[in-house]
Amino acid sequence: MHTQGSIDNARAWIALIRAGVAVSALRTLVDEAGSASAALGLPDARWRQAGEKGDALRRLRAGEPIPTADLAWLEHDTHHLLGWDDPDYPALLRRIASPSPVLFVEGDADLLWHPQVAVVGSRHATAGGTDNARDFARAFAQAGLVVTSGLAEGIDAAAHLAALDAQAPTIAVVATGTDITYPRHHARLAARIREHGAIVSEFLPGTPPSREHFPRRNRIIAGLALGTLVVEAADRSGALITARLACETGREVFAVPGSIHNPLARGCHRLIRQGAALVEDAREVVEALAPVAAELADALRARLQAPEFAPHIAASSDSPPFDPAPTADPDHSHVLAALGHDPVAIDTLVARTGLTVPQLSSMLLLMELQGRVAVEHGRYARR
């Protein structure tokens, strides 16, 4: 049930977005004021200092009424608006270089805090690629990982369906409003996801599909997930964009190899040449993600104060045990010593510590979830 305070703050977010306020100014002023509704009350001079001028500020001050359709969307019990000022805003998404100021969610918003793995690939997948997507997604679901994808044709749809058929939740990040299904013939699949998972978007309800929205959708997929698996991808594809964004955020990237005669294997082979992990079995992905997933599950359990909501990540019996006190590790101590109170980029930490980006990213994520490290816009500081 939504409280009046949450409804008022959600309305403030919609007013800010519809006015076209720049994202950088939006996050800065909401952080300063403490909430979207409080940011609306800041003087115009402060908005101008933050870089917001002209039409957006005029529209904001004109006080145009919020469209009825937006209000109707907000009033639905299973609809959630997670703003930058919301403690329920997903922790992993905050870490990317350009996090969304607001997320619209239909379904179970708590899933956004669960350990996720993104499964992406070609819209024109081969039969073998579709089978691989199903097999991997089913195994991830059975291991306790939430499968996240983009509700597109081919690999995306196969991954969502496999998770649902395994009686597990799945998250679809879309490039439209959450109330619009694209492609249209995925309406039944979208309905199942709303009931047993979540549909997520940074776009206002009613927003139609547009070419430039899909790369923005892909960065959210990569930002929510601990790792991204590419099953099939041509040399130029949205799946490779998602993989690149995941890599830039310091997340794990996995690729399934294929036949040298299959044009949809070329993107995966390129990723492998560039350093993505070649995987032939879902257990390889689960074992690689298990330590960080366990830490995220602990953070979720503490937030919800409900053990039954914390997923169990099943790794093989010969996997090394997860160390609950990573600061005892010399590398973790080395990273903390290299961090100051002024935010620094990960490249600076690479130079200071001699560790690789993947090593640093994993350690920084663990320390952030434990409250030892703060991150903002891709820069790190000691908390």
Phi and psi in degrees as a GROMACS rama.xvg file:
@    title "Ramachandran Plot"
@    xaxis  label "Phi"
@    yaxis  label "Psi"
@TYPE xy
-81.2815  137.328  HIS-2
-84.487  163.455  THR-3
-63.4314  -36.8234  GLN-4
-62.4586  -42.8024  GLY-5
-67.5778  -36.6034  SER-6
-64.3441  -44.1348  ILE-7
-62.3713  -41.3814  ASP-8
-68.9231  -36.6529  ASN-9
-63.3921  -40.0766  ALA-10
-62.7009  -38.1848  ARG-11
-62.8282  -41.9399  ALA-12
-60.5993  -44.546  TRP-13
-63.0669  -40.3378  ILE-14
-61.3429  -41.6082  ALA-15
-65.4411  -42.2986  LEU-16
-69.8395  -44.7083  ILE-17
-65.9728  -26.195  ARG-18
-74.2963  -14.9625  ALA-19
81.3882  29.0645  GLY-20
-64.0796  136.692  VAL-21
-61.3768  140.578  ALA-22
-60.4897  -41.9569  VAL-23
-62.565  -44.3542  SER-24
-66.1513  -36.7958  ALA-25
-62.0037  -50.5843  LEU-26
-64.7624  -40.3272  ARG-27
-61.0427  -47.5485  THR-28
-76.6806  -33.1116  LEU-29
-67.3186  -40.7308  VAL-30
-59.3111  -43.6532  ASP-31
-66.4684  -44.4912  GLU-32
-82.3408  -25.2613  ALA-33
100.633  -18.6156  GLY-34
-163.263  163.834  SER-35
-64.7431  -42.0197  ALA-36
-65.6475  -36.6093  SER-37
-70.1974  -34.5919  ALA-38
-62.3472  -33.8295  ALA-39
-59.7848  -27.933  LEU-40
-86.2847  -4.10097  GLY-41
-67.9151  146.983  LEU-42
-66.2343  155.27  PRO-43
-57.0123  -35.9478  ASP-44
-60.6784  -37.2473  ALA-45
-70.2893  -36.8584  ARG-46
-63.0526  -40.2765  TRP-47
-67.9034  -37.9533  ARG-48
-60.8067  -33.1433  GLN-49
-79.5033  -2.92565  ALA-50
101.497  4.2562  GLY-51
-96.0325  116.872  GLU-52
-137.199  169.013  LYS-53
73.1083  -135.677  GLY-54
-60.2663  -41.8373  ASP-55
-61.813  -43.9909  ALA-56
-67.5369  -38.3149  LEU-57
-64.1799  -42.6918  ARG-58
-64.1263  -37.9682  ARG-59
-64.3231  -43.1724  LEU-60
-77.5516  -16.8144  ARG-61
-69.9701  -20.6345  ALA-62
65.0607  40.9641  GLY-63
-63.0876  139.744  GLU-64
-64.4616  146.469  PRO-65
-72.3486  133.646  ILE-66
-54.4389  144.162  PRO-67
-57.7728  -37.3963  THR-68
-62.2494  -37.9801  ALA-69
-65.4066  -43.0247  ASP-70
-64.0381  -40.1806  LEU-71
-63.8018  -38.7959  ALA-72
-63.0739  -44.8862  TRP-73
-63.4267  -31.9417  LEU-74
-76.9768  -11.6122  GLU-75
-72.7465  134.033  HIS-76
-62.2352  -30.2715  ASP-77
-96.0221  9.55058  THR-78
-104.045  137.523  HIS-79
-136.016  135.948  HIS-80
-109.498  115.646  LEU-81
-105.675  105.23  LEU-82
-89.1922  168.383  GLY-83
-56.6506  -26.6288  TRP-84
-89.3794  2.99949  ASP-85
-91.8255  128.958  ASP-86
-62.0781  -18.1268  PRO-87
-86.1886  -2.30646  ASP-88
-59.1847  130.431  TYR-89
-59.5238  131.028  PRO-90
-60.589  -41.4462  ALA-91
-68.2984  -34.6232  LEU-92
-68.6578  -28.4102  LEU-93
-61.7713  -21.8693  ARG-94
-82.4994  -13.9841  ARG-95
-77.402  166.241  ILE-96
-65.8471  -32.9985  ALA-97
-134.286  70.7562  SER-98
-66.8171  148.194  PRO-99
-65.3437  135.716  SER-100
-66.7912  -24.6318  PRO-101
-151.632  146.828  VAL-102
-123.227  135.799  LEU-103
-100.497  128.363  PHE-104
-128.819  131.327  VAL-105
-114.911  119.519  GLU-106
119.344  -144.089  GLY-107
-90.8142  99.9461  ASP-108
-67.7228  -24.4278  ALA-109
-62.4186  -23.4371  ASP-110
-61.9599  -23.9785  LEU-111
-67.4237  -15.5978  LEU-112
-94.1657  -10.0512  TRP-113
-76.6848  150.812  HIS-114
-58.7602  125.449  PRO-115
-122.291  152.591  GLN-116
-127.383  130.649  VAL-117
-85.7079  132.571  ALA-118
-118.626  114.263  VAL-119
-134.162  164.292  VAL-120
170.011  -164.65  GLY-121
-68.6941  144.311  SER-122
-71.8153  -23.1611  ARG-123
-109.899  50.3975  HIS-124
-64.2321  150.95  ALA-125
-76.958  168.281  THR-126
-60.5491  -40.1699  ALA-127
-65.9255  -38.7662  GLY-128
-65.1445  -40.7038  GLY-129
-63.5774  -41.9486  THR-130
-61.4554  -41.8733  ASP-131
-63.6637  -41.9661  ASN-132
-61.0397  -42.9229  ALA-133
-62.07  -46.9203  ARG-134
-63.0511  -45.9777  ASP-135
-64.6656  -46.6841  PHE-136
-62.7901  -40.9927  ALA-137
-62.2955  -42.8259  ARG-138
-66.5303  -38.9266  ALA-139
-62.0413  -44.9036  PHE-140
-61.3604  -42.1987  ALA-141
-68.3677  -25.3249  GLN-142
-84.3702  -6.7689  ALA-143
100.277  3.52531  GLY-144
-88.1792  139.881  LEU-145
-83.7044  128.517  VAL-146
-84.3885  125.148  VAL-147
-118.798  135.218  THR-148
-154.539  -165.295  SER-149
-115.71  13.4482  GLY-150
62.4784  17.7105  LEU-151
-83.775  175.166  ALA-152
-62.4313  167.559  GLU-153
72.1605  -122.985  GLY-154
-60.8741  -43.0035  ILE-155
-57.5431  -53.3283  ASP-156
-61.4981  -41.0958  ALA-157
-61.4623  -39.8341  ALA-158
-67.5559  -45.7597  ALA-159
-59.2437  -46.9256  HIS-160
-64.0901  -39.7854  LEU-161
-64.0997  -40.8323  ALA-162
-64.2947  -45.2622  ALA-163
-63.4234  -41.6679  LEU-164
-66.2784  -22.6132  ASP-165
-87.2233  12.1561  ALA-166
61.6167  35.9777  GLN-167
-123.722  155.474  ALA-168
-74.5792  161.192  PRO-169
-147.246  152.747  THR-170
-116.256  129.743  ILE-171
-111.346  120.356  ALA-172
-98.6886  124.102  VAL-173
-116.324  159.348  VAL-174
-99.7251  19.4691  ALA-175
-130.597  -176.224  THR-176
-64.5193  154.423  GLY-177
-64.7298  -18.2912  THR-178
-88.6097  0.504623  ASP-179
-116.136  129.992  ILE-180
-100.292  126.513  THR-181
-137.646  124.454  TYR-182
-70.1378  156.202  PRO-183
-61.0702  -34.799  ARG-184
-73.2602  1.17894  HIS-185
-92.938  17.4489  HIS-186
-59.4268  -42.4184  ALA-187
-67.0623  -40.7224  ARG-188
-63.4653  -43.0481  LEU-189
-61.7348  -38.9048  ALA-190
-63.7656  -40.7549  ALA-191
-64.5067  -38.4141  ARG-192
-67.5144  -41.1087  ILE-193
-58.7856  -36.928  ARG-194
-78.7273  -36.2539  GLU-195
-119.054  14.9196  HIS-196
-164.9  -132.032  GLY-197
-154.71  142.986  ALA-198
-108.686  130.15  ILE-199
-127.277  141.254  VAL-200
-154.158  153.046  SER-201
-96.8269  1.85817  GLU-202
-98.8166  145.595  PHE-203
-58.6255  150.062  LEU-204
-53.7649  141.683  PRO-205
89.4964  -5.7461  GLY-206
-70.6199  122.26  THR-207
-78.6517  167.36  PRO-208
-66.6433  145.399  PRO-209
-150.107  143.478  SER-210
-53.5777  -42.929  ARG-211
-73.3375  -10.9861  GLU-212
-76.6634  -25.3064  HIS-213
-69.2195  -42.6338  PHE-214
-60.9375  -34.1504  PRO-215
-66.7436  -40.0702  ARG-216
-60.052  -41.0548  ARG-217
-64.2156  -34.8059  ASN-218
-68.7194  -29.7389  ARG-219
-71.6612  -41.6947  ILE-220
-55.785  -50.0105  ILE-221
-64.7913  -36.3908  ALA-222
-73.9132  -28.991  GLY-223
-78.3412  -27.2656  LEU-224
-94.6802  148.91  ALA-225
-69.948  -30.6494  LEU-226
-155.922  160.334  GLY-227
-122.747  128.201  THR-228
-106.112  124.36  LEU-229
-103.194  120.289  VAL-230
-91.2398  -50.9464  VAL-231
-143.469  138.44  GLU-232
-159.491  136.441  ALA-233
-73.9207  173.373  ALA-234
-58.6151  -33.6625  ASP-235
-123.139  109.978  ARG-236
-157.209  160.276  SER-237
-63.4693  -30.8636  GLY-238
-62.3866  -36.7881  ALA-239
-69.8927  -31.4104  LEU-240
-63.6044  -45.5197  ILE-241
-59.9014  -43.1597  THR-242
-63.8826  -42.1033  ALA-243
-63.1435  -42.9601  ARG-244
-64.3436  -39.3979  LEU-245
-61.8083  -42.9273  ALA-246
-64.4015  -42.7705  CYS-247
-63.5659  -27.8673  GLU-248
-86.0574  -2.59387  THR-249
84.4738  15.1916  GLY-250
-88.3671  162.921  ARG-251
-73.1127  142.75  GLU-252
-125.467  130.028  VAL-253
-123.248  147.599  PHE-254
-137.883  140.089  ALA-255
-93.6932  121.917  VAL-256
-72.8155  162.507  PRO-257
-146.181  -171.391  GLY-258
-68.2258  143.234  SER-259
-67.0438  -14.3286  ILE-260
-92.739  -5.01338  HIS-261
-94.6137  113.52  ASN-262
-61.5764  -23.2986  PRO-263
-81.7819  -1.69266  LEU-264
-92.9376  -13.3397  ALA-265
-64.8916  -38.3433  ARG-266
-63.5898  -41.3827  GLY-267
-64.2525  -41.6937  CYS-268
-64.874  -36.9335  HIS-269
-64.5821  -42.456  ARG-270
-60.3578  -41.0287  LEU-271
-64.4464  -41.6611  ILE-272
-62.1539  -30.4508  ARG-273
-87.0653  0.949557  GLN-274
116.33  -1.95834  GLY-275
-65.0355  150.511  ALA-276
-76.7884  126.176  ALA-277
-75.9582  124.817  LEU-278
-127.892  141.819  VAL-279
-118.199  -9.07932  GLU-280
-145.716  141.84  ASP-281
-61.0223  -28.0633  ALA-282
-61.4752  -30.2832  ARG-283
-64.4903  -38.8594  GLU-284
-70.5033  -46.1403  VAL-285
-59.5909  -44.2712  VAL-286
-67.3269  -34.5034  GLU-287
-68.7209  -33.693  ALA-288
-93.376  -13.8336  LEU-289
-55.8267  -44.868  ALA-290
-61.0021  -47.9261  PRO-291
-70.7462  -35.2818  VAL-292
-62.9401  -38.4656  ALA-293
-64.2264  -38.9384  ALA-294
-67.0294  -40.3446  GLU-295
-65.7339  -37.3902  LEU-296
-63.7548  -38.0332  ALA-297
-63.7405  -40.6448  ASP-298
-64.6177  -39.336  ALA-299
-65.6171  -43.3064  LEU-300
-61.7952  -41.2293  ARG-301
-66.4828  -37.7854  ALA-302
-68.9138  -42.5807  ARG-303
-86.3068  -19.9775  LEU-304
52.6891  40.9186  GLN-305
-145.147  98.2716  ALA-306
-55.6492  -29.7286  PRO-307
-68.8473  -14.7235  GLU-308
-87.9697  -11.2465  PHE-309
-85.6244  117.784  ALA-310
-71.9187  149.601  PRO-311
-96.0021  122.044  HIS-312
-96.0778  112.454  ILE-313
-90.7191  115.234  ALA-314
-108.645  171.885  ALA-315
-71.7233  159.344  SER-316
-66.3188  -20.2855  SER-317
-96.4599  10.9377  ASP-318
-71.6548  147.221  SER-319
-65.2917  143.407  PRO-320
-66.22  147.955  PRO-321
-74.7043  128.044  PHE-322
-86.5624  113.534  ASP-323
-74.8162  -6.37596  PRO-324
-125.439  72.5141  ALA-325
-63.1008  -21.4403  PRO-326
-68.0039  -14.297  THR-327
-72.7845  -17.605  ALA-328
-74.7606  133.577  ASP-329
-57.1331  -36.4572  PRO-330
-64.6889  -40.0582  ASP-331
-63.9663  -42.46  HIS-332
-63.1412  -37.627  SER-333
-62.9549  -41.6396  HIS-334
-66.8654  -44.6544  VAL-335
-60.5295  -38.7339  LEU-336
-66.6342  -30.7958  ALA-337
-79.0241  -16.9673  ALA-338
-87.1293  139.059  LEU-339
-112.126  -165.199  GLY-340
-90.7761  -8.24571  HIS-341
-94.8503  129.35  ASP-342
-59.5011  139.055  PRO-343
-132.192  154.146  VAL-344
-76.6972  160.172  ALA-345
-65.2755  -30.5508  ILE-346
-61.1598  -36.4553  ASP-347
-64.6143  -40.6627  THR-348
-67.5167  -34.7149  LEU-349
-58.3095  -45.4467  VAL-350
-66.6357  -37.1474  ALA-351
-74.8138  -33.5497  ARG-352
-104.395  -24.0297  THR-353
79.1999  4.31324  GLY-354
-86.1097  161.841  LEU-355
-82.8799  164.001  THR-356
-59.5353  -47.5279  VAL-357
-59.6109  -40.6981  PRO-358
-62.0654  -46.9486  GLN-359
-63.6214  -43.4359  LEU-360
-60.9069  -42.694  SER-361
-63.5152  -45.4087  SER-362
-67.7526  -40.3166  MET-363
-65.3021  -37.6907  LEU-364
-64.2319  -44.3708  LEU-365
-60.8354  -43.3917  LEU-366
-71.5401  -31.5129  MET-367
-67.0695  -44.03  GLU-368
-65.4206  -25.9392  LEU-369
-86.1426  -3.07448  GLN-370
85.522  12.8285  GLY-371
-91.6272  -21.7414  ARG-372
-129.335  140.095  VAL-373
-109.126  145.545  ALA-374
-135.287  138.06  VAL-375
-147.335  124.864  GLU-376
54.2802  39.1203  HIS-377
79.8239  9.51155  GLY-378
-117.412  144.492  ARG-379
-116.283  147.117  TYR-380
-149.323  156.225  ALA-381
-69.9575  133.693  ARG-382
